[in-house]
Amino acid sequence: MCAHNPPCPVAEAPDREAAQPLRHRPEQGWSLLCNGVLLFEDTGELLPDGRVIAPHRPLGAPLDTAGAAS
């Protein structure tokens, strides 16, 4: 149960990534959020019930190779 005020979004909420981090391990690439979500640096998630949310970071702009010198 979240003790923050206002409370953090629950793991089932669309904005679940807005929950406060309880543990942050950048050297391992993950953070544990207050709502029990394990958030990975590639934007993938593991929910407390075991469901996996695939990474969903935006794709970068395509490389422009038309003007590249040969």
PyMOL Python script that loads the backbone (N, CA, C, O; Angstrom):
from pymol import cmd

cmd.read_pdbstr("""\
ATOM      1  N   MET A   1       0.845  -1.175   0.000  1.00  0.00           N
ATOM      2  CA  MET A   1       0.000   0.000   0.000  1.00  0.00           C
ATOM      3  C   MET A   1       0.893   1.241   0.000  1.00  0.00           C
ATOM      4  O   MET A   1       1.845   1.341   0.773  1.00  0.00           O
ATOM      5  N   CYS A   2       0.568   2.163  -0.866  1.00  0.00           N
ATOM      6  CA  CYS A   2       1.344   3.392  -1.017  1.00  0.00           C
ATOM      7  C   CYS A   2       1.055   4.360   0.133  1.00  0.00           C
ATOM      8  O   CYS A   2      -0.100   4.592   0.490  1.00  0.00           O
ATOM      9  N   ALA A   3       2.116   4.915   0.699  1.00  0.00           N
ATOM     10  CA  ALA A   3       1.964   5.886   1.785  1.00  0.00           C
ATOM     11  C   ALA A   3       2.180   7.321   1.302  1.00  0.00           C
ATOM     12  O   ALA A   3       2.168   8.247   2.114  1.00  0.00           O
ATOM     13  N   HIS A   4       2.375   7.522   0.004  1.00  0.00           N
ATOM     14  CA  HIS A   4       2.599   8.868  -0.528  1.00  0.00           C
ATOM     15  C   HIS A   4       1.289   9.644  -0.570  1.00  0.00           C
ATOM     16  O   HIS A   4       0.204   9.067  -0.638  1.00  0.00           O
ATOM     17  N   ASN A   5       1.419  10.969  -0.528  1.00  0.00           N
ATOM     18  CA  ASN A   5       0.260  11.832  -0.617  1.00  0.00           C
ATOM     19  C   ASN A   5       0.504  12.850  -1.717  1.00  0.00           C
ATOM     20  O   ASN A   5       1.407  13.673  -1.564  1.00  0.00           O
ATOM     21  N   PRO A   6      -0.227  12.851  -2.796  1.00  0.00           N
ATOM     22  CA  PRO A   6      -1.305  11.937  -3.148  1.00  0.00           C
ATOM     23  C   PRO A   6      -0.750  10.543  -3.437  1.00  0.00           C
ATOM     24  O   PRO A   6       0.432  10.390  -3.746  1.00  0.00           O
ATOM     25  N   PRO A   7      -1.613   9.526  -3.334  1.00  0.00           N
ATOM     26  CA  PRO A   7      -1.151   8.153  -3.554  1.00  0.00           C
ATOM     27  C   PRO A   7      -0.659   7.935  -4.980  1.00  0.00           C
ATOM     28  O   PRO A   7      -1.141   8.567  -5.920  1.00  0.00           O
ATOM     29  N   CYS A   8       0.289   7.047  -5.126  1.00  0.00           N
ATOM     30  CA  CYS A   8       0.819   6.690  -6.441  1.00  0.00           C
ATOM     31  C   CYS A   8      -0.229   5.908  -7.225  1.00  0.00           C
ATOM     32  O   CYS A   8      -1.083   5.251  -6.630  1.00  0.00           O
ATOM     33  N   PRO A   9      -0.171   5.975  -8.566  1.00  0.00           N
ATOM     34  CA  PRO A   9      -1.090   5.174  -9.371  1.00  0.00           C
ATOM     35  C   PRO A   9      -0.857   3.688  -9.121  1.00  0.00           C
ATOM     36  O   PRO A   9       0.276   3.258  -8.903  1.00  0.00           O
ATOM     37  N   VAL A  10      -1.928   2.912  -9.153  1.00  0.00           N
ATOM     38  CA  VAL A  10      -1.813   1.463  -8.958  1.00  0.00           C
ATOM     39  C   VAL A  10      -1.177   0.826 -10.192  1.00  0.00           C
ATOM     40  O   VAL A  10      -1.107   1.448 -11.252  1.00  0.00           O
ATOM     41  N   ALA A  11      -0.720  -0.405 -10.049  1.00  0.00           N
ATOM     42  CA  ALA A  11      -0.018  -1.097 -11.123  1.00  0.00           C
ATOM     43  C   ALA A  11      -0.884  -1.306 -12.362  1.00  0.00           C
ATOM     44  O   ALA A  11      -0.353  -1.437 -13.465  1.00  0.00           O
ATOM     45  N   GLU A  12      -2.218  -1.339 -12.198  1.00  0.00           N
ATOM     46  CA  GLU A  12      -3.109  -1.556 -13.327  1.00  0.00           C
ATOM     47  C   GLU A  12      -3.464  -0.261 -14.060  1.00  0.00           C
ATOM     48  O   GLU A  12      -4.072  -0.307 -15.129  1.00  0.00           O
ATOM     49  N   ALA A  13      -3.098   0.877 -13.505  1.00  0.00           N
ATOM     50  CA  ALA A  13      -3.443   2.174 -14.099  1.00  0.00           C
ATOM     51  C   ALA A  13      -2.569   2.467 -15.320  1.00  0.00           C
ATOM     52  O   ALA A  13      -1.416   2.040 -15.380  1.00  0.00           O
ATOM     53  N   PRO A  14      -3.118   3.190 -16.286  1.00  0.00           N
ATOM     54  CA  PRO A  14      -2.330   3.542 -17.473  1.00  0.00           C
ATOM     55  C   PRO A  14      -1.100   4.401 -17.143  1.00  0.00           C
ATOM     56  O   PRO A  14      -0.102   4.362 -17.863  1.00  0.00           O
ATOM     57  N   ASP A  15      -1.176   5.177 -16.053  1.00  0.00           N
ATOM     58  CA  ASP A  15      -0.056   6.046 -15.669  1.00  0.00           C
ATOM     59  C   ASP A  15       0.810   5.423 -14.567  1.00  0.00           C
ATOM     60  O   ASP A  15       1.428   6.147 -13.786  1.00  0.00           O
ATOM     61  N   ARG A  16       0.858   4.089 -14.500  1.00  0.00           N
ATOM     62  CA  ARG A  16       1.584   3.373 -13.435  1.00  0.00           C
ATOM     63  C   ARG A  16       3.048   3.773 -13.323  1.00  0.00           C
ATOM     64  O   ARG A  16       3.627   3.679 -12.241  1.00  0.00           O
ATOM     65  N   GLU A  17       3.661   4.218 -14.417  1.00  0.00           N
ATOM     66  CA  GLU A  17       5.083   4.598 -14.398  1.00  0.00           C
ATOM     67  C   GLU A  17       5.330   5.879 -13.597  1.00  0.00           C
ATOM     68  O   GLU A  17       6.479   6.215 -13.313  1.00  0.00           O
ATOM     69  N   ALA A  18       4.262   6.596 -13.230  1.00  0.00           N
ATOM     70  CA  ALA A  18       4.390   7.828 -12.448  1.00  0.00           C
ATOM     71  C   ALA A  18       4.564   7.556 -10.957  1.00  0.00           C
ATOM     72  O   ALA A  18       4.768   8.491 -10.183  1.00  0.00           O
ATOM     73  N   ALA A  19       4.487   6.300 -10.543  1.00  0.00           N
ATOM     74  CA  ALA A  19       4.674   5.961  -9.127  1.00  0.00           C
ATOM     75  C   ALA A  19       6.100   6.274  -8.687  1.00  0.00           C
ATOM     76  O   ALA A  19       7.025   6.257  -9.499  1.00  0.00           O
ATOM     77  N   GLN A  20       6.270   6.557  -7.416  1.00  0.00           N
ATOM     78  CA  GLN A  20       7.581   6.886  -6.855  1.00  0.00           C
ATOM     79  C   GLN A  20       8.494   5.654  -6.828  1.00  0.00           C
ATOM     80  O   GLN A  20       8.046   4.562  -6.479  1.00  0.00           O
ATOM     81  N   PRO A  21       9.761   5.822  -7.192  1.00  0.00           N
ATOM     82  CA  PRO A  21      10.693   4.687  -7.098  1.00  0.00           C
ATOM     83  C   PRO A  21      11.047   4.381  -5.643  1.00  0.00           C
ATOM     84  O   PRO A  21      11.334   5.289  -4.863  1.00  0.00           O
ATOM     85  N   LEU A  22      11.025   3.101  -5.287  1.00  0.00           N
ATOM     86  CA  LEU A  22      11.470   2.656  -3.966  1.00  0.00           C
ATOM     87  C   LEU A  22      12.932   2.250  -4.013  1.00  0.00           C
ATOM     88  O   LEU A  22      13.695   2.532  -3.088  1.00  0.00           O
ATOM     89  N   ARG A  23      13.314   1.595  -5.079  1.00  0.00           N
ATOM     90  CA  ARG A  23      14.695   1.167  -5.296  1.00  0.00           C
ATOM     91  C   ARG A  23      15.071   1.508  -6.727  1.00  0.00           C
ATOM     92  O   ARG A  23      14.273   1.319  -7.645  1.00  0.00           O
ATOM     93  N   HIS A  24      16.283   2.008  -6.919  1.00  0.00           N
ATOM     94  CA  HIS A  24      16.762   2.375  -8.249  1.00  0.00           C
ATOM     95  C   HIS A  24      18.141   1.755  -8.421  1.00  0.00           C
ATOM     96  O   HIS A  24      19.057   2.059  -7.657  1.00  0.00           O
ATOM     97  N   ARG A  25      18.293   0.909  -9.392  1.00  0.00           N
ATOM     98  CA  ARG A  25      19.562   0.234  -9.659  1.00  0.00           C
ATOM     99  C   ARG A  25      19.996   0.495 -11.103  1.00  0.00           C
ATOM    100  O   ARG A  25      19.880  -0.383 -11.958  1.00  0.00           O
ATOM    101  N   PRO A  26      20.497   1.711 -11.370  1.00  0.00           N
ATOM    102  CA  PRO A  26      20.869   2.049 -12.748  1.00  0.00           C
ATOM    103  C   PRO A  26      21.953   1.142 -13.309  1.00  0.00           C
ATOM    104  O   PRO A  26      21.989   0.893 -14.514  1.00  0.00           O
ATOM    105  N   GLU A  27      22.836   0.646 -12.451  1.00  0.00           N
ATOM    106  CA  GLU A  27      23.900  -0.247 -12.940  1.00  0.00           C
ATOM    107  C   GLU A  27      23.329  -1.579 -13.425  1.00  0.00           C
ATOM    108  O   GLU A  27      23.973  -2.282 -14.204  1.00  0.00           O
ATOM    109  N   GLN A  28      22.127  -1.929 -12.970  1.00  0.00           N
ATOM    110  CA  GLN A  28      21.456  -3.152 -13.410  1.00  0.00           C
ATOM    111  C   GLN A  28      20.310  -2.855 -14.364  1.00  0.00           C
ATOM    112  O   GLN A  28      19.741  -3.775 -14.952  1.00  0.00           O
ATOM    113  N   GLY A  29      19.965  -1.581 -14.524  1.00  0.00           N
ATOM    114  CA  GLY A  29      18.960  -1.183 -15.503  1.00  0.00           C
ATOM    115  C   GLY A  29      17.519  -1.308 -15.070  1.00  0.00           C
ATOM    116  O   GLY A  29      16.648  -1.522 -15.914  1.00  0.00           O
ATOM    117  N   TRP A  30      17.230  -1.181 -13.768  1.00  0.00           N
ATOM    118  CA  TRP A  30      15.846  -1.304 -13.323  1.00  0.00           C
ATOM    119  C   TRP A  30      15.565  -0.426 -12.121  1.00  0.00           C
ATOM    120  O   TRP A  30      16.467   0.014 -11.409  1.00  0.00           O
ATOM    121  N   SER A  31      14.262  -0.185 -11.921  1.00  0.00           N
ATOM    122  CA  SER A  31      13.756   0.522 -10.737  1.00  0.00           C
ATOM    123  C   SER A  31      12.509  -0.198 -10.251  1.00  0.00           C
ATOM    124  O   SER A  31      11.698  -0.652 -11.059  1.00  0.00           O
ATOM    125  N   LEU A  32      12.352  -0.306  -8.938  1.00  0.00           N
ATOM    126  CA  LEU A  32      11.144  -0.849  -8.336  1.00  0.00           C
ATOM    127  C   LEU A  32      10.304   0.330  -7.891  1.00  0.00           C
ATOM    128  O   LEU A  32      10.751   1.156  -7.095  1.00  0.00           O
ATOM    129  N   LEU A  33       9.080   0.407  -8.408  1.00  0.00           N
ATOM    130  CA  LEU A  33       8.191   1.511  -8.085  1.00  0.00           C
ATOM    131  C   LEU A  33       7.314   1.171  -6.895  1.00  0.00           C
ATOM    132  O   LEU A  33       7.144   0.002  -6.548  1.00  0.00           O
ATOM    133  N   CYS A  34       6.761   2.194  -6.277  1.00  0.00           N
ATOM    134  CA  CYS A  34       5.935   2.059  -5.079  1.00  0.00           C
ATOM    135  C   CYS A  34       4.734   1.138  -5.287  1.00  0.00           C
ATOM    136  O   CYS A  34       4.266   0.510  -4.337  1.00  0.00           O
ATOM    137  N   ASN A  35       4.236   1.054  -6.508  1.00  0.00           N
ATOM    138  CA  ASN A  35       3.072   0.228  -6.808  1.00  0.00           C
ATOM    139  C   ASN A  35       3.446  -1.223  -7.134  1.00  0.00           C
ATOM    140  O   ASN A  35       2.586  -2.011  -7.528  1.00  0.00           O
ATOM    141  N   GLY A  36       4.719  -1.574  -6.970  1.00  0.00           N
ATOM    142  CA  GLY A  36       5.159  -2.944  -7.206  1.00  0.00           C
ATOM    143  C   GLY A  36       5.619  -3.227  -8.620  1.00  0.00           C
ATOM    144  O   GLY A  36       6.012  -4.354  -8.923  1.00  0.00           O
ATOM    145  N   VAL A  37       5.581  -2.235  -9.493  1.00  0.00           N
ATOM    146  CA  VAL A  37       6.012  -2.406 -10.882  1.00  0.00           C
ATOM    147  C   VAL A  37       7.533  -2.365 -10.938  1.00  0.00           C
ATOM    148  O   VAL A  37       8.169  -1.498 -10.339  1.00  0.00           O
ATOM    149  N   LEU A  38       8.101  -3.310 -11.663  1.00  0.00           N
ATOM    150  CA  LEU A  38       9.536  -3.308 -11.932  1.00  0.00           C
ATOM    151  C   LEU A  38       9.707  -2.684 -13.306  1.00  0.00           C
ATOM    152  O   LEU A  38       9.290  -3.256 -14.313  1.00  0.00           O
ATOM    153  N   LEU A  39      10.322  -1.507 -13.343  1.00  0.00           N
ATOM    154  CA  LEU A  39      10.483  -0.731 -14.570  1.00  0.00           C
ATOM    155  C   LEU A  39      11.921  -0.861 -15.040  1.00  0.00           C
ATOM    156  O   LEU A  39      12.858  -0.594 -14.288  1.00  0.00           O
ATOM    157  N   PHE A  40      12.087  -1.276 -16.305  1.00  0.00           N
ATOM    158  CA  PHE A  40      13.418  -1.465 -16.871  1.00  0.00           C
ATOM    159  C   PHE A  40      13.807  -0.266 -17.719  1.00  0.00           C
ATOM    160  O   PHE A  40      12.940   0.440 -18.234  1.00  0.00           O
ATOM    161  N   GLU A  41      15.117  -0.029 -17.867  1.00  0.00           N
ATOM    162  CA  GLU A  41      15.587   1.149 -18.591  1.00  0.00           C
ATOM    163  C   GLU A  41      15.180   1.139 -20.060  1.00  0.00           C
ATOM    164  O   GLU A  41      15.140   2.196 -20.689  1.00  0.00           O
ATOM    165  N   ASP A  42      14.877  -0.029 -20.620  1.00  0.00           N
ATOM    166  CA  ASP A  42      14.416  -0.082 -22.009  1.00  0.00           C
ATOM    167  C   ASP A  42      12.926   0.198 -22.119  1.00  0.00           C
ATOM    168  O   ASP A  42      12.352   0.053 -23.198  1.00  0.00           O
ATOM    169  N   THR A  43      12.290   0.595 -21.025  1.00  0.00           N
ATOM    170  CA  THR A  43      10.877   0.931 -20.850  1.00  0.00           C
ATOM    171  C   THR A  43       9.975  -0.294 -20.777  1.00  0.00           C
ATOM    172  O   THR A  43       8.753  -0.149 -20.782  1.00  0.00           O
ATOM    173  N   GLY A  44      10.532  -1.480 -20.710  1.00  0.00           N
ATOM    174  CA  GLY A  44       9.734  -2.664 -20.435  1.00  0.00           C
ATOM    175  C   GLY A  44       9.347  -2.672 -18.961  1.00  0.00           C
ATOM    176  O   GLY A  44       9.974  -2.004 -18.139  1.00  0.00           O
ATOM    177  N   GLU A  45       8.297  -3.445 -18.636  1.00  0.00           N
ATOM    178  CA  GLU A  45       7.810  -3.479 -17.255  1.00  0.00           C
ATOM    179  C   GLU A  45       7.425  -4.906 -16.873  1.00  0.00           C
ATOM    180  O   GLU A  45       7.002  -5.700 -17.713  1.00  0.00           O
ATOM    181  N   LEU A  46       7.579  -5.203 -15.612  1.00  0.00           N
ATOM    182  CA  LEU A  46       7.077  -6.445 -15.032  1.00  0.00           C
ATOM    183  C   LEU A  46       6.105  -6.034 -13.939  1.00  0.00           C
ATOM    184  O   LEU A  46       6.490  -5.391 -12.962  1.00  0.00           O
ATOM    185  N   LEU A  47       4.828  -6.414 -14.113  1.00  0.00           N
ATOM    186  CA  LEU A  47       3.802  -6.032 -13.156  1.00  0.00           C
ATOM    187  C   LEU A  47       3.776  -7.015 -11.992  1.00  0.00           C
ATOM    188  O   LEU A  47       4.246  -8.145 -12.122  1.00  0.00           O
ATOM    189  N   PRO A  48       3.227  -6.590 -10.854  1.00  0.00           N
ATOM    190  CA  PRO A  48       3.228  -7.455  -9.668  1.00  0.00           C
ATOM    191  C   PRO A  48       2.532  -8.803  -9.885  1.00  0.00           C
ATOM    192  O   PRO A  48       2.864  -9.781  -9.216  1.00  0.00           O
ATOM    193  N   ASP A  49       1.573  -8.863 -10.813  1.00  0.00           N
ATOM    194  CA  ASP A  49       0.870 -10.128 -11.061  1.00  0.00           C
ATOM    195  C   ASP A  49       1.602 -11.021 -12.059  1.00  0.00           C
ATOM    196  O   ASP A  49       1.097 -12.083 -12.424  1.00  0.00           O
ATOM    197  N   GLY A  50       2.790 -10.598 -12.505  1.00  0.00           N
ATOM    198  CA  GLY A  50       3.601 -11.400 -13.406  1.00  0.00           C
ATOM    199  C   GLY A  50       3.461 -11.049 -14.878  1.00  0.00           C
ATOM    200  O   GLY A  50       4.199 -11.572 -15.713  1.00  0.00           O
ATOM    201  N   ARG A  51       2.522 -10.167 -15.205  1.00  0.00           N
ATOM    202  CA  ARG A  51       2.381  -9.758 -16.610  1.00  0.00           C
ATOM    203  C   ARG A  51       3.594  -8.958 -17.048  1.00  0.00           C
ATOM    204  O   ARG A  51       4.195  -8.220 -16.266  1.00  0.00           O
ATOM    205  N   VAL A  52       3.940  -9.123 -18.321  1.00  0.00           N
ATOM    206  CA  VAL A  52       5.070  -8.413 -18.909  1.00  0.00           C
ATOM    207  C   VAL A  52       4.533  -7.365 -19.870  1.00  0.00           C
ATOM    208  O   VAL A  52       3.676  -7.656 -20.704  1.00  0.00           O
ATOM    209  N   ILE A  53       5.037  -6.151 -19.750  1.00  0.00           N
ATOM    210  CA  ILE A  53       4.722  -5.076 -20.685  1.00  0.00           C
ATOM    211  C   ILE A  53       5.976  -4.871 -21.530  1.00  0.00           C
ATOM    212  O   ILE A  53       7.041  -4.539 -21.009  1.00  0.00           O
ATOM    213  N   ALA A  54       5.838  -5.071 -22.834  1.00  0.00           N
ATOM    214  CA  ALA A  54       6.985  -4.943 -23.743  1.00  0.00           C
ATOM    215  C   ALA A  54       7.514  -3.515 -23.745  1.00  0.00           C
ATOM    216  O   ALA A  54       6.764  -2.579 -23.470  1.00  0.00           O
ATOM    217  N   PRO A  55       8.796  -3.338 -24.050  1.00  0.00           N
ATOM    218  CA  PRO A  55       9.354  -1.985 -24.139  1.00  0.00           C
ATOM    219  C   PRO A  55       8.530  -1.131 -25.099  1.00  0.00           C
ATOM    220  O   PRO A  55       8.061  -1.619 -26.128  1.00  0.00           O
ATOM    221  N   HIS A  56       8.359   0.122 -24.764  1.00  0.00           N
ATOM    222  CA  HIS A  56       7.532   1.010 -25.566  1.00  0.00           C
ATOM    223  C   HIS A  56       8.148   2.397 -25.721  1.00  0.00           C
ATOM    224  O   HIS A  56       7.435   3.397 -25.799  1.00  0.00           O
ATOM    225  N   ARG A  57       9.466   2.447 -25.763  1.00  0.00           N
ATOM    226  CA  ARG A  57      10.088   3.753 -25.975  1.00  0.00           C
ATOM    227  C   ARG A  57       9.891   4.165 -27.430  1.00  0.00           C
ATOM    228  O   ARG A  57       9.805   3.307 -28.309  1.00  0.00           O
ATOM    229  N   PRO A  58       9.819   5.466 -27.692  1.00  0.00           N
ATOM    230  CA  PRO A  58       9.614   5.921 -29.066  1.00  0.00           C
ATOM    231  C   PRO A  58      10.832   5.598 -29.925  1.00  0.00           C
ATOM    232  O   PRO A  58      11.973   5.652 -29.467  1.00  0.00           O
ATOM    233  N   LEU A  59      10.561   5.266 -31.157  1.00  0.00           N
ATOM    234  CA  LEU A  59      11.645   4.993 -32.089  1.00  0.00           C
ATOM    235  C   LEU A  59      12.263   6.302 -32.537  1.00  0.00           C
ATOM    236  O   LEU A  59      11.569   7.307 -32.692  1.00  0.00           O
ATOM    237  N   GLY A  60      13.569   6.286 -32.743  1.00  0.00           N
ATOM    238  CA  GLY A  60      14.263   7.489 -33.209  1.00  0.00           C
ATOM    239  C   GLY A  60      13.977   7.747 -34.679  1.00  0.00           C
ATOM    240  O   GLY A  60      13.432   6.898 -35.383  1.00  0.00           O
ATOM    241  N   ALA A  61      14.349   8.915 -35.116  1.00  0.00           N
ATOM    242  CA  ALA A  61      14.182   9.270 -36.523  1.00  0.00           C
ATOM    243  C   ALA A  61      15.108   8.397 -37.369  1.00  0.00           C
ATOM    244  O   ALA A  61      16.218   8.081 -36.942  1.00  0.00           O
ATOM    245  N   PRO A  62      14.667   8.011 -38.544  1.00  0.00           N
ATOM    246  CA  PRO A  62      15.528   7.191 -39.413  1.00  0.00           C
ATOM    247  C   PRO A  62      16.779   7.964 -39.801  1.00  0.00           C
ATOM    248  O   PRO A  62      16.761   9.191 -39.904  1.00  0.00           O
ATOM    249  N   LEU A  63      17.849   7.241 -40.011  1.00  0.00           N
ATOM    250  CA  LEU A  63      19.106   7.873 -40.428  1.00  0.00           C
ATOM    251  C   LEU A  63      18.968   8.358 -41.844  1.00  0.00           C
ATOM    252  O   LEU A  63      18.403   7.671 -42.695  1.00  0.00           O
ATOM    253  N   ASP A  64      19.487   9.548 -42.102  1.00  0.00           N
ATOM    254  CA  ASP A  64      19.460  10.105 -43.451  1.00  0.00           C
ATOM    255  C   ASP A  64      20.784   9.764 -44.117  1.00  0.00           C
ATOM    256  O   ASP A  64      21.812  10.372 -43.819  1.00  0.00           O
ATOM    257  N   THR A  65      20.757   8.797 -45.013  1.00  0.00           N
ATOM    258  CA  THR A  65      21.996   8.391 -45.697  1.00  0.00           C
ATOM    259  C   THR A  65      22.064   8.945 -47.103  1.00  0.00           C
ATOM    260  O   THR A  65      23.056   8.725 -47.798  1.00  0.00           O
ATOM    261  N   ALA A  66      21.029   9.663 -47.549  1.00  0.00           N
ATOM    262  CA  ALA A  66      20.999  10.192 -48.921  1.00  0.00           C
ATOM    263  C   ALA A  66      22.099  11.204 -49.158  1.00  0.00           C
ATOM    264  O   ALA A  66      22.650  11.259 -50.257  1.00  0.00           O
ATOM    265  N   GLY A  67      22.434  12.002 -48.167  1.00  0.00           N
ATOM    266  CA  GLY A  67      23.438  13.037 -48.343  1.00  0.00           C
ATOM    267  C   GLY A  67      24.831  12.626 -47.902  1.00  0.00           C
ATOM    268  O   GLY A  67      25.744  13.452 -47.905  1.00  0.00           O
ATOM    269  N   ALA A  68      25.016  11.366 -47.522  1.00  0.00           N
ATOM    270  CA  ALA A  68      26.316  10.907 -47.020  1.00  0.00           C
ATOM    271  C   ALA A  68      27.321  10.783 -48.153  1.00  0.00           C
ATOM    272  O   ALA A  68      26.982  10.358 -49.257  1.00  0.00           O
ATOM    273  N   ALA A  69      28.556  11.157 -47.868  1.00  0.00           N
ATOM    274  CA  ALA A  69      29.617  11.071 -48.871  1.00  0.00           C
ATOM    275  C   ALA A  69      30.069   9.619 -49.007  1.00  0.00           C
ATOM    276  O   ALA A  69      30.079   8.866 -48.034  1.00  0.00           O
ATOM    277  N   SER A  70      30.443   9.237 -50.236  1.00  0.00           N
ATOM    278  CA  SER A  70      30.902   7.856 -50.465  1.00  0.00           C
ATOM    279  C   SER A  70      32.383   7.746 -50.307  1.00  0.00           C
ATOM    280  O   SER A  70      32.942   6.660 -50.463  1.00  0.00           O
TER     281      SER A  70
END
""", "prot")
cmd.dss("prot")
cmd.show_as("cartoon", "prot")
cmd.util.cbc("prot")
cmd.orient("prot")
